[in-house]
Amino acid sequence: MKLWDKNEPMDKLFERFTIGKDKELDLDLAYYDVLASIGHVKMLNKISLLTNKESKLLLKALDSIKEQTLNRSFQIKEGVEDCHSQIELQLTEDLGNIGKKVHTGRSRNDQVLTALKLFTKDNLEQVVVRVKALFELLQQKSEATKDILMPGYTHMQVAMPSSVGLWFGAHAESLIDDLIILKAAYQVANKNPLGSGAGYGSSLPLDRNYTTEQLGFEGLNHNVVYAQMTRGKNERITSFAMNSLAATLSKMATDVCLYTGQDFGFFQLDSKYTTGSSIMPHKQNPDGFELVRAKCNKLQSLPQEISLILANLPTGYHRDLQVLKESFMPAFQGLKDCLDVTIAMTENLKVSENLIEEEKYDLLFTVEEVNRLVLDGMPFREAYKQVADKVKTGRYAPTRKVKHTHVGSIGNLANEQIKAAFEKEYSSFELA
């Protein structure tokens, strides 16, 4: 069954090519299509295109299908193109001609787009909940390790004193900016396209404000042409938000992979989150963080992939847009998995103390010596030259004393201010 079928034969190769992976992906989309259909049926009843009896029967049948999607018993039968066709087929089998009325005032274009926007909203919410859990963990780790000094690097060389708490806190604050971009994507997805039909509206007296309220959208995509233009735009903007968060996770994963190595030895991974070697009996490899890095780097390519698929498409629906689902929908599960693994591995990450006592970190404290001379009244350039000469001639001896007090530094992590900023952004999602 195909919603657009005119009972004309189709070449089997062509049919397989045009359907693509819809059947697999639509098992995850079906729940959202049912939600959209429930709102649509209620609206058709409100404007008297469905009687109370018809509406009641349809809603009961849709609730049954919704339960199937939740318990994973929903299946797309052989010969049925996608979840949208399967849902209408089940309604028709159960209710006869009443089931055929569910598509009144709808095109498959606005039907799919509405389901995709509901899918996007829900998955963004799931991502944001995980971001909050990671943020809180990083802040807790930051406070617990704020007095443990570690080397800071520039150009991959020893630079200045840092602290483990400062490192954890940096990745926590990065999540705030990621949250801001996720919120922007959420706002784009949070507009109702239902009622735009194939992109040119309907002569039926549809109540689009009512379906907006029923489906929990914040507002409408008002112009019906533009509503259809958001197919693809929604995915592209969301992919940029996913890209930003993936970059944060990838950078953190790279640091941990370096810092757990024997040449650094700053952190130790719990053995249950490492893998061994088939030849080297001592190995405890950070495969989890390596895979987080790889998967997140792959996610960072998603905006380019989506943008190229959308490149130069004119206004209106085009089948090119179907291909977006194959990259866009699975990306959410990949990102959620990376967040879950990062949280689990970070929670069990052990920190080495007294790191900076080793001789190789002597030069970490040259700036501290320069600043000490500046505080004693010496001009900065003169102090810099004096310390540089001591380093060059081997006369430099570090004191290993650090006194940083300004906001955001080793001695003043500003975690409370960072927490307040995060809570402000998180609360704007108004999650249940």
Disulfide bonds with the S-S distance in Angstrom:
none
